[in-house]
């Protein structure tokens, strides 16, 4: 059955990192009938730039506290900070109010946060904020002392050496800074990020050759290319007399139709050569915080990534990577309006502005504002006439709206914008195939599926989709079976592919083989009405009529389209047509 497998599960490491950073925030909380579960979590995140609104006049400290909690739940940082600071003024010694008022002040960017942080000696978040405040004030020795006091576990064990190195660089000792990072550069999981920050420190110190050596380590150790690493690396390589090597990094990133390729245009290249991406140790600290925040978001901790983005923005206001991280974290937490407000603050001249436009369009569509989303994407496509990404996004929106022919046309425009389709572009042909199939153009869909397989011959999703379509049409059954066996081998836990293989065997007359694979599919995807319907057909063909009716009844209780439901009801009434396994 042609359907994509579910996304990767959150990894346990993110939970450990989250617990470590939040431990200090929750320390000492008591009273106000807070539950244990509430105290184990941070206050609900609020946006970096949410619109301000009037707070209803609460009744006493409890009313102000509850109003602040409600505003925080709605991701209204300004209202949350206002109410919780009012509650704290009424009851200044209540630890829970203090902790939540501090967090709200951080999220709203208020100066009160620094004052409140000094009252939270056990909070890692407070220590990070105060270290940043000291750094901004040039008090590097105090900043270094605070950073050394961070526990070397959880999130802090990643941030601590990076921030310590930047504090040492800030007080004019790049040798100590590079020595701090050296053990992490030489080995371990932090090699890439430690080398990147070491390169930036060496670059600021005017040590071009050492910066070049370290940035090459960072590039080699990093996985997929990204704009930030490429921008930093290109600038460092250019200052070391290796401008052509930096240009090649941009060339590699600009290939294909992924969103990241849109950010590798002329504006980004000019920015990389115009000056240092990180121009001071304070900006280096902001870089470290946003990098960890991005990592935590990927691991399933958007609330922590939002906090780190906010800390980064206190050190470097208007920092586009931090703004985009904050917006994506808010969107992960379903605060879509707040995320849109943050994205709107990304400067139009920033190299990451086109990426922000794509994110805004996606969120507008998520809010049901498809027309607004399409209008923004059209403007972006006109501003970047050679880029496929905005037109791909238009196709996605149109396909979601059921406008399949228009979606196919949009994907076709995107394909035309590719200089030379490569292996990474198979999803674009696959998307057009789905749109063409939805528009009733099977020959066009089949051609696109074949092209996708030419680009990525062992792609399980495409193998499954094309083979299942052939099976449904009663065509190329042996070839389809072989393709599905390859797809199952590549993705053995995908119940939809197992269903496709079982259905191919059933349509070929192999009821026993079909039952084996369809039972496996039903184990993997027990809530699929189509899979249970298929298994019922196979049971009936094998003479297991009671079991067949059980599966059909089960299928009717799950999600089926009206036509499928009518067919299942007919089978419950009359049985499976006896003449053939084919429908």
C-alpha positions as CSV (number, residue, x, y, z in Angstrom):
1,X,0.0,0.0,0.0
2,X,1.6,3.3,-1.0
3,X,2.0,5.3,2.1
4,X,5.1,6.8,3.7
5,X,6.4,5.3,7.0
6,X,6.1,7.3,10.2
7,X,9.0,9.6,11.2
8,X,11.8,8.7,13.6
9,X,11.1,8.4,17.3
10,X,12.5,10.8,19.8
11,X,15.8,9.7,21.2
12,X,16.4,9.2,24.9
13,X,19.4,11.5,24.8
14,X,17.1,14.5,24.4
15,X,15.3,13.6,27.6
16,X,18.5,13.4,29.6
17,X,19.6,16.8,28.2
18,X,16.3,18.3,29.0
19,X,16.2,17.0,32.5
20,X,19.7,18.4,33.3
21,X,18.9,21.9,32.1
22,X,15.6,22.0,33.8
23,X,16.8,20.6,37.1
24,X,18.1,24.0,38.3
25,X,14.9,25.7,37.1
26,X,12.7,23.5,39.2
27,X,14.9,23.4,42.3
28,X,13.2,24.7,45.4
29,X,9.7,25.0,43.9
30,X,6.9,24.4,46.4
31,X,3.4,25.5,47.3
32,X,0.6,26.8,45.2
33,X,-0.7,23.2,44.9
34,X,1.6,22.6,41.9
35,X,1.7,18.9,40.9
36,X,4.8,16.9,40.7
37,X,4.5,16.6,37.0
38,X,4.3,20.4,36.6
39,X,7.4,20.9,38.6
40,X,9.3,18.4,36.5
41,X,8.8,20.5,33.4
42,X,9.7,24.1,32.4
43,X,7.1,26.8,32.2
44,X,5.3,26.6,28.8
45,X,7.4,28.5,26.2
46,X,6.4,31.9,24.9
47,X,7.4,33.6,21.7
48,X,10.4,35.8,21.2
49,X,8.3,38.6,19.7
50,X,4.6,37.8,20.5
51,X,2.2,40.7,20.3
52,X,1.4,42.4,23.6
53,X,-2.1,42.3,24.9
54,X,-3.8,43.6,28.0
55,X,-3.8,41.2,31.0
56,X,-7.1,40.9,32.9
57,X,-6.9,42.4,36.3
58,X,-6.3,39.4,38.6
59,X,-7.6,39.0,42.1
60,X,-4.6,38.8,44.4
61,X,-1.4,36.8,44.1
62,X,-3.1,33.6,43.1
63,X,-5.1,35.3,40.3
64,X,-2.0,37.0,38.9
65,X,-0.1,33.7,39.1
66,X,-2.9,31.8,37.3
67,X,-3.2,34.6,34.7
68,X,0.5,34.3,34.0
69,X,0.3,30.5,33.7
70,X,-2.6,30.9,31.2
71,X,-0.7,33.5,29.2
72,X,2.4,31.2,29.1
73,X,0.2,28.3,27.9
74,X,-1.0,30.6,25.1
75,X,2.6,31.5,24.3
76,X,2.0,35.2,25.1
77,X,5.4,36.1,26.7
78,X,4.5,39.7,27.4
79,X,1.3,38.9,29.2
80,X,2.9,36.0,31.1
81,X,5.8,38.2,32.3
82,X,3.5,41.0,33.3
83,X,1.2,38.8,35.3
84,X,3.9,36.7,36.9
85,X,6.1,39.7,37.8
86,X,3.0,41.2,39.5
87,X,2.4,38.0,41.4
88,X,6.1,38.0,42.5
89,X,5.8,41.6,43.7
90,X,2.9,40.5,45.9
91,X,4.7,37.4,47.2
92,X,8.4,37.9,46.6
93,X,9.5,34.9,48.6
94,X,7.5,32.2,46.9
95,X,10.0,30.0,45.0
96,X,7.7,28.7,42.4
97,X,6.5,32.2,41.5
98,X,10.1,33.4,41.4
99,X,11.1,30.6,39.0
100,X,8.2,31.1,36.7
101,X,8.5,34.8,36.7
102,X,12.2,34.5,35.8
103,X,11.5,32.1,32.9
104,X,8.8,34.4,31.6
105,X,11.1,37.5,31.9
106,X,13.7,35.5,29.9
107,X,11.3,34.6,27.2
108,X,10.0,38.2,26.9
109,X,13.5,39.6,26.8
110,X,12.9,41.8,29.9
111,X,15.8,43.3,32.0
112,X,14.1,41.9,35.1
113,X,15.4,38.5,34.2
114,X,19.0,39.5,35.2
115,X,17.8,40.7,38.6
116,X,15.7,37.6,39.2
117,X,18.5,35.3,38.0
118,X,20.7,36.5,40.9
119,X,18.1,35.0,43.3
120,X,18.4,31.5,41.7
121,X,21.9,30.2,42.5
122,X,20.9,26.6,41.6
123,X,19.4,27.3,38.2
124,X,21.6,26.5,35.2
125,X,19.4,28.8,33.1
126,X,20.0,31.7,35.5
127,X,23.8,30.9,35.4
128,X,23.8,31.0,31.6
129,X,21.9,34.3,31.6
130,X,24.2,35.9,34.1
131,X,27.3,34.7,32.3
132,X,26.0,36.3,29.1
133,X,25.2,39.5,30.9
134,X,28.7,39.6,32.3
135,X,30.2,39.0,28.9
136,X,28.1,41.8,27.4
137,X,29.4,44.1,30.1
138,X,33.0,43.1,29.5
139,X,33.3,41.3,32.8
140,X,35.0,38.3,31.4
141,X,36.5,37.0,34.6
142,X,33.1,36.8,36.2
143,X,31.6,35.3,33.1
144,X,34.3,32.6,33.1
145,X,33.7,31.8,36.8
146,X,30.0,31.4,36.3
147,X,30.7,29.1,33.3
148,X,33.2,27.0,35.3
149,X,30.5,26.5,37.9
150,X,28.1,24.8,35.5
151,X,27.8,21.1,36.1
152,X,29.5,19.0,33.5
153,X,26.5,16.8,32.7
154,X,23.4,17.0,30.5
155,X,23.2,20.1,28.3
156,X,25.9,21.9,30.3
157,X,28.5,19.4,29.3
158,X,28.1,20.4,25.7
159,X,27.8,24.2,26.3
160,X,30.3,24.5,29.1
161,X,33.5,24.0,27.1
162,X,32.3,26.2,24.2
163,X,31.2,29.1,26.5
164,X,34.4,28.7,28.6
165,X,36.6,29.0,25.5
166,X,34.7,32.1,24.3
167,X,35.1,33.7,27.8
168,X,38.8,33.0,27.7
169,X,39.0,34.5,24.2
170,X,37.0,37.5,25.5
171,X,39.6,38.3,28.2
172,X,42.3,38.2,25.5
173,X,43.7,34.7,25.9
174,X,43.1,32.7,22.7
175,X,45.8,30.2,23.7
176,X,43.8,29.2,26.7
177,X,40.6,29.1,24.7
178,X,42.1,26.8,22.1
179,X,43.6,24.6,24.8
180,X,40.2,24.2,26.4
181,X,38.7,23.0,23.1
182,X,41.7,20.8,22.0
183,X,40.7,17.6,23.8
184,X,37.2,17.8,22.2
185,X,38.7,18.5,18.8
186,X,41.0,15.5,19.0
187,X,38.3,12.9,19.7
188,X,34.7,12.4,20.8
189,X,31.2,13.3,19.8
190,X,31.8,17.0,20.1
191,X,34.7,17.0,17.6
192,X,32.8,18.9,14.8
193,X,31.3,21.7,17.0
194,X,34.5,22.1,19.0
195,X,36.6,22.4,15.8
196,X,34.1,25.0,14.4
197,X,34.3,27.2,17.5
198,X,38.0,26.7,17.7
199,X,38.3,27.9,14.1
200,X,36.2,31.0,14.8
201,X,38.3,31.8,17.9
202,X,41.6,31.4,15.9
203,X,40.1,33.5,13.1
204,X,39.3,36.3,15.5
205,X,42.8,36.1,16.8
206,X,44.2,36.5,13.3
207,X,45.6,33.0,13.2
208,X,44.5,32.2,9.6
209,X,46.3,28.9,9.2
210,X,45.1,27.4,12.5
211,X,41.6,28.6,11.7
212,X,41.8,27.0,8.3
213,X,43.0,23.7,9.8
214,X,40.2,23.6,12.3
215,X,37.4,24.6,9.9
216,X,38.5,21.8,7.6
217,X,38.1,19.4,10.5
218,X,34.6,20.9,11.3
219,X,33.5,20.5,7.7
220,X,34.8,17.0,7.4
221,X,33.2,15.9,10.6
222,X,29.8,17.5,10.0
223,X,27.1,15.6,8.3
224,X,24.8,17.4,5.8
225,X,25.9,20.9,4.8
226,X,24.1,23.9,6.3
227,X,24.2,27.6,5.6
228,X,25.7,28.6,8.9
229,X,28.7,26.2,8.7
230,X,29.2,27.0,5.0
231,X,29.1,30.8,5.6
232,X,31.6,30.6,8.5
233,X,33.8,28.2,6.6
234,X,33.8,30.1,3.4
235,X,34.8,33.3,5.2
236,X,37.6,31.6,7.1
237,X,38.9,29.9,4.0
238,X,38.9,33.2,2.0
239,X,40.9,34.9,4.7
240,X,43.4,32.1,4.5
241,X,43.7,32.6,0.7
242,X,41.4,29.6,-0.1
243,X,38.4,31.5,-1.5
244,X,37.9,28.8,-4.2
245,X,37.5,26.1,-1.6
246,X,34.8,28.2,0.2
247,X,33.0,28.7,-3.1
248,X,32.9,24.9,-3.7
249,X,31.2,24.5,-0.3
250,X,28.4,26.9,-1.5
251,X,28.3,25.0,-4.8
252,X,27.8,21.7,-3.0
253,X,25.0,23.1,-0.9
254,X,23.2,24.8,-3.8
255,X,22.6,21.5,-5.6
256,X,19.1,20.0,-5.5
257,X,15.6,21.1,-4.5
258,X,15.9,20.9,-0.7
259,X,15.1,24.1,1.2
260,X,18.7,24.5,2.3
261,X,19.8,25.0,-1.3
262,X,17.7,28.2,-1.5
263,X,20.0,29.8,1.1
264,X,23.2,29.3,-0.9
265,X,22.5,32.1,-3.4
266,X,24.6,35.2,-4.2
267,X,23.4,37.0,-1.0
268,X,24.8,34.3,1.2
269,X,28.1,34.2,-0.7
270,X,28.5,38.0,-0.4
271,X,27.8,37.9,3.3
272,X,30.4,35.2,3.8
273,X,33.1,37.4,2.2
274,X,31.9,40.7,3.6
275,X,33.0,40.1,7.1
276,X,33.3,37.5,9.9
277,X,30.1,35.6,10.6
278,X,31.0,35.8,14.3
279,X,32.7,39.1,15.0
280,X,33.1,39.0,18.8
281,X,33.3,36.5,21.7
282,X,29.8,37.6,22.7
283,X,28.5,36.6,19.3
284,X,30.5,33.3,19.6
285,X,28.5,32.5,22.8
286,X,25.3,33.2,21.0
287,X,26.4,30.9,18.2
288,X,27.1,28.1,20.8
289,X,23.6,28.5,22.3
290,X,21.7,28.4,19.1
291,X,23.7,25.4,17.9
292,X,22.8,23.4,21.0
293,X,19.2,24.6,20.7
294,X,19.0,23.3,17.1
295,X,20.4,20.0,18.2
296,X,17.9,19.7,21.1
297,X,15.0,20.5,18.7
298,X,16.0,17.7,16.4
299,X,16.0,15.3,19.3
300,X,12.5,16.3,20.3
301,X,12.9,19.1,23.0
302,X,11.4,22.2,21.4
303,X,10.8,23.9,24.8
304,X,14.5,23.8,25.5
305,X,15.5,24.9,22.1
306,X,13.2,27.9,22.5
307,X,14.9,28.9,25.7
308,X,18.4,28.6,24.2
309,X,17.2,30.6,21.1
310,X,16.0,33.3,23.5
311,X,19.3,33.4,25.4
312,X,21.1,33.6,22.0
313,X,19.0,36.6,21.0
314,X,19.7,38.4,24.2
315,X,23.4,38.2,23.2
316,X,22.8,38.9,19.6
317,X,19.5,40.7,18.8
318,X,18.1,40.0,15.3
319,X,20.3,36.9,14.8
320,X,18.4,35.1,12.0
321,X,19.4,31.5,12.9
322,X,18.1,32.1,16.4
323,X,14.9,33.7,15.2
324,X,14.2,30.8,12.8
325,X,15.0,28.3,15.6
326,X,12.6,30.1,18.0
327,X,9.9,30.1,15.3
328,X,10.3,26.4,14.5
329,X,10.3,25.5,18.2
330,X,7.1,27.5,18.7
331,X,5.5,25.7,15.8
332,X,6.5,22.4,17.2
333,X,4.6,23.3,20.3
334,X,1.6,24.3,18.2
335,X,2.0,28.1,18.8
336,X,1.7,28.8,15.1
337,X,0.6,32.5,15.3
338,X,3.5,33.3,17.6
339,X,5.9,31.5,15.3
340,X,4.7,33.6,12.4
341,X,5.3,36.8,14.4
342,X,8.9,35.7,15.0
343,X,9.5,34.8,11.4
344,X,8.2,38.2,10.3
345,X,11.1,39.8,12.3
346,X,13.8,38.1,10.2
347,X,15.5,41.0,8.3
348,X,14.6,41.0,4.6
349,X,18.2,41.5,3.6
350,X,19.5,38.5,5.6
351,X,20.7,35.5,3.6
352,X,18.2,33.3,5.6
353,X,15.2,35.5,4.7
354,X,14.1,33.2,1.8
355,X,14.1,30.2,4.2
356,X,12.0,32.3,6.6
357,X,9.6,32.9,3.8
358,X,9.2,29.2,3.1
359,X,8.6,28.6,6.8
360,X,6.0,31.3,7.0
361,X,4.2,29.9,3.9
362,X,4.1,26.4,5.5
363,X,2.7,27.8,8.7
364,X,0.1,29.9,6.9
365,X,-1.1,26.7,5.2
366,X,-1.1,24.9,8.5
367,X,-3.5,27.5,9.8
368,X,-5.8,26.8,6.8
369,X,-4.8,30.0,5.0
370,X,-3.8,28.3,1.7
371,X,-4.4,31.3,-0.5
372,X,-2.2,33.5,1.7
373,X,0.5,30.8,1.7
374,X,0.3,30.5,-2.1
375,X,0.5,34.3,-2.5
376,X,3.7,34.4,-0.4
377,X,5.2,31.5,-2.3
378,X,4.5,33.2,-5.6
379,X,6.3,36.3,-4.5
380,X,9.2,34.3,-3.3
381,X,9.3,32.3,-6.6
382,X,9.4,35.6,-8.5
383,X,12.1,37.0,-6.3
384,X,14.2,33.8,-6.9
385,X,13.3,32.9,-10.5
386,X,15.9,30.1,-10.8
387,X,15.1,28.4,-7.5
388,X,12.8,25.3,-7.4
389,X,12.1,25.4,-3.7
390,X,9.2,28.0,-3.6
391,X,7.5,26.3,-6.5
392,X,7.9,22.9,-4.9
393,X,6.2,24.4,-1.8
394,X,3.4,25.7,-4.0
395,X,2.9,22.2,-5.4
396,X,2.7,20.8,-1.8
397,X,0.0,23.3,-0.8
398,X,-2.0,22.8,-4.0
399,X,-1.9,19.0,-3.6
400,X,-3.0,19.3,0.0
401,X,-6.0,21.3,-1.3
402,X,-6.9,18.6,-3.8
403,X,-5.9,20.8,-6.8
404,X,-3.9,17.9,-8.3
405,X,-3.5,19.2,-11.9
406,X,-2.3,22.6,-10.6
407,X,0.1,20.8,-8.2
408,X,1.5,18.7,-11.0
409,X,2.1,21.9,-13.1
410,X,3.9,23.5,-10.1
411,X,6.1,20.5,-9.6
412,X,6.8,20.6,-13.4
413,X,8.0,24.2,-13.1
414,X,10.3,23.2,-10.2
415,X,11.7,20.3,-12.3
416,X,12.4,22.7,-15.1
417,X,14.4,24.9,-12.7
418,X,16.8,22.1,-11.9
419,X,20.0,22.4,-13.8
420,X,20.5,18.6,-13.8
421,X,18.3,16.3,-11.7
422,X,20.3,14.2,-9.3
423,X,19.7,11.4,-6.9
424,X,18.6,13.8,-4.2
425,X,15.7,15.0,-6.5
426,X,13.7,11.8,-6.6
427,X,11.1,13.2,-4.1
428,X,10.2,15.9,-6.6
429,X,9.4,13.4,-9.3
430,X,7.6,11.3,-6.8
431,X,5.5,14.2,-5.7
432,X,4.6,15.0,-9.3
433,X,3.7,11.4,-9.8
434,X,1.3,11.5,-6.9
435,X,-0.3,14.7,-8.2
436,X,-0.6,13.4,-11.7
437,X,-2.2,10.2,-10.4
438,X,-4.7,12.3,-8.4
439,X,-5.5,14.2,-11.5
440,X,-6.2,11.0,-13.4
441,X,-3.0,11.1,-15.5
442,X,-1.7,7.6,-14.9
443,X,0.7,7.5,-17.8
444,X,2.3,10.7,-16.6
445,X,2.4,9.4,-13.0
446,X,4.0,6.1,-14.1
447,X,6.7,8.0,-16.1
448,X,7.6,10.1,-13.1
449,X,7.7,7.1,-10.8
450,X,10.1,5.4,-13.3
451,X,12.2,8.6,-13.4
452,X,12.4,8.7,-9.6
453,X,13.6,5.1,-9.6
454,X,16.3,6.0,-12.2
455,X,17.5,8.7,-9.8
456,X,17.3,6.5,-6.7
457,X,16.8,2.8,-7.7
458,X,16.3,1.3,-4.2
459,X,14.0,4.0,-2.8
460,X,11.4,1.9,-0.9
461,X,8.6,4.5,-1.1
462,X,8.8,4.7,-4.9
463,X,9.2,0.9,-5.3
464,X,6.2,0.4,-3.2
465,X,4.0,3.0,-4.9
466,X,4.8,1.9,-8.5
467,X,4.5,-1.8,-7.7
468,X,1.3,-1.4,-5.8
469,X,-0.2,0.6,-8.6
470,X,0.7,-2.2,-11.1
471,X,-0.9,-4.8,-8.8
472,X,-4.1,-2.8,-8.5
473,X,-4.2,-2.5,-12.3
474,X,-3.4,-6.2,-12.7
475,X,-0.2,-5.4,-14.6
476,X,3.4,-6.6,-14.4
477,X,2.6,-8.7,-11.3
478,X,5.9,-10.6,-11.3
479,X,8.0,-7.4,-11.7
480,X,5.9,-5.8,-9.0
481,X,6.5,-8.7,-6.7
482,X,10.2,-8.4,-7.1
483,X,10.2,-4.7,-6.5
484,X,8.1,-5.1,-3.3
485,X,10.5,-7.8,-2.0
486,X,13.3,-5.3,-2.4
487,X,11.3,-2.6,-0.7
488,X,10.4,-4.9,2.2
489,X,14.1,-5.8,2.6
490,X,15.0,-2.2,2.8
491,X,12.2,-1.3,5.2
492,X,11.2,-4.4,7.1
493,X,9.1,-2.6,9.8
494,X,6.9,-0.8,7.3
495,X,3.5,-2.4,7.5
496,X,2.2,-0.6,4.4
497,X,5.0,-2.2,2.2
498,X,4.4,-5.6,3.8
499,X,0.7,-5.1,2.9
500,X,1.6,-4.3,-0.7
501,X,3.7,-7.5,-1.0
502,X,1.0,-9.6,0.5
503,X,-1.6,-8.1,-1.8
504,X,0.7,-8.8,-4.8
505,X,0.9,-12.4,-3.8
506,X,-2.9,-12.6,-3.3
507,X,-3.5,-11.1,-6.7
508,X,-1.1,-13.7,-8.1
509,X,-3.1,-16.5,-6.6
510,X,-0.7,-17.4,-3.7
511,X,-3.2,-17.2,-0.8
512,X,-0.8,-18.8,1.7
513,X,2.0,-16.4,0.9
514,X,-0.4,-13.5,1.0
515,X,-1.7,-14.5,4.4
516,X,1.8,-14.6,5.8
517,X,2.7,-11.1,4.7
518,X,-0.7,-9.6,5.4
519,X,-0.7,-10.9,8.9
520,X,2.7,-9.3,9.3
521,X,1.3,-6.0,7.9
522,X,-1.7,-6.1,10.3
523,X,0.7,-6.6,13.2
524,X,2.7,-3.5,12.2
525,X,-0.3,-1.4,11.2
526,X,-3.2,-2.7,13.2
527,X,-5.3,0.5,12.8
528,X,-5.3,0.3,9.0
529,X,-8.7,-0.5,7.5
530,X,-7.3,-1.3,4.1
531,X,-4.8,-3.8,5.5
532,X,-7.5,-5.6,7.6
533,X,-9.7,-5.7,4.5
534,X,-6.9,-7.2,2.4
535,X,-6.3,-9.8,5.1
536,X,-10.0,-10.7,5.2
537,X,-9.9,-11.3,1.4
538,X,-6.9,-13.6,1.8
539,X,-8.6,-15.6,4.6
540,X,-11.7,-16.0,2.5
541,X,-9.7,-17.3,-0.5
542,X,-8.1,-19.9,1.9
543,X,-11.5,-21.1,3.1
544,X,-11.1,-19.3,6.5
545,X,-14.5,-17.6,6.3
546,X,-15.1,-16.8,10.0
547,X,-11.7,-15.1,10.2
548,X,-12.4,-13.3,7.0
549,X,-15.6,-11.8,8.3
550,X,-13.9,-10.8,11.5
551,X,-11.3,-8.9,9.6
552,X,-13.9,-7.2,7.4
553,X,-15.9,-6.1,10.4
554,X,-12.7,-4.8,11.9
555,X,-11.9,-2.9,8.7
556,X,-15.3,-1.2,8.8
557,X,-14.5,0.1,12.3
558,X,-11.4,1.8,11.0
559,X,-10.8,4.5,8.5
560,X,-12.1,3.6,5.0
561,X,-13.3,5.8,2.2
562,X,-17.0,5.4,1.4
563,X,-16.4,3.3,-1.7
564,X,-14.1,0.9,0.1
565,X,-16.6,0.7,3.0
566,X,-19.4,-0.2,0.6
567,X,-17.3,-3.0,-0.9
568,X,-16.5,-4.4,2.5
569,X,-20.2,-4.3,3.5
570,X,-21.0,-6.2,0.3
571,X,-18.4,-8.9,1.1
572,X,-19.9,-9.3,4.6
573,X,-23.2,-9.9,3.0
574,X,-22.3,-12.0,0.0
575,X,-18.7,-13.2,0.6
576,X,-15.8,-12.6,-1.7
577,X,-16.6,-13.2,-5.4
578,X,-15.6,-16.8,-6.1
579,X,-14.5,-16.6,-9.7
580,X,-11.1,-15.0,-9.1
581,X,-8.9,-13.3,-6.5
582,X,-8.8,-10.2,-8.8
583,X,-11.5,-7.5,-8.1
